[in-house]
Amino acid sequence: MVNVRARVPFKVGLKSNIPADLLSFNGLESGKEHVAVIFRDADKQSQPPLVRMHSECLTGDVFHSSRCDCGEQLDETINKMGEHGGVLLYLRQEGRGIGLYNKIDAYELQSQGMNTYEANNHLGFGDDLRDFGEAAQMLKALGVTTIRLITNNPKKIRELEEHGIEIAEVVGTKAHVKDGNEQYLKTKAAHGKHRFNFD
């Protein structure tokens, strides 16, 4: 199922040229171009590796939007894995699975007062359409079946376990509060049951 494994340099914190392996996959039913980034050969070590499933967020990851915390969570993960090793699964599931253009429509509705879930529902979508079954397939293709999962999201924990991945430990990310996203984070905690520490 692993298609190509290429070694590429990453910038981790203030350090450049940190080697990591970038992997592509074939045989994924959705046809989406999910990738894995493996730091410090974490898939070849005996202890359960740190793993994060990060769903693509163009606005947060690339353009540093203040509406969400996705870019900060991604940076936190890369910094942690650059130091300790880990497997980052970057999943092409923009906007909780509704796609980029629909997410922009949802942004406009949020500007009118709806929260992120209400906006998606208003557009005819469920709260979260992401499917983490293919992430489990990717891990199994790497020979990884027991992990330490970096997440605040109980849906990710539940779905990985349902697909045969054992979670030895859950490692939370920080609550990256900034101007423009505090209500978004509180909504994720209240509605999506994300586990944040706002202290």
Buried (B, 14 or more C-beta within 10 A) or exposed (E): EBEEEEEEEBEBEEEEEBEBBBBBBEEBEEEBEBBBBBBBEBBEEEEBBBBBBBBBBBBBBEEEBEBBBBBBBBBBBBBBBBBEBBBBBBBBBBBBBBBEEBBEBBBEBBEEEBBBBBBBBEBEBEEBEBBBBBBBBBBBBBEBEBBBBBBBBEBBBEBBEEBEBEBEEBBBBEBBBEEEBEEBBBBBBEEBEBBBEEE
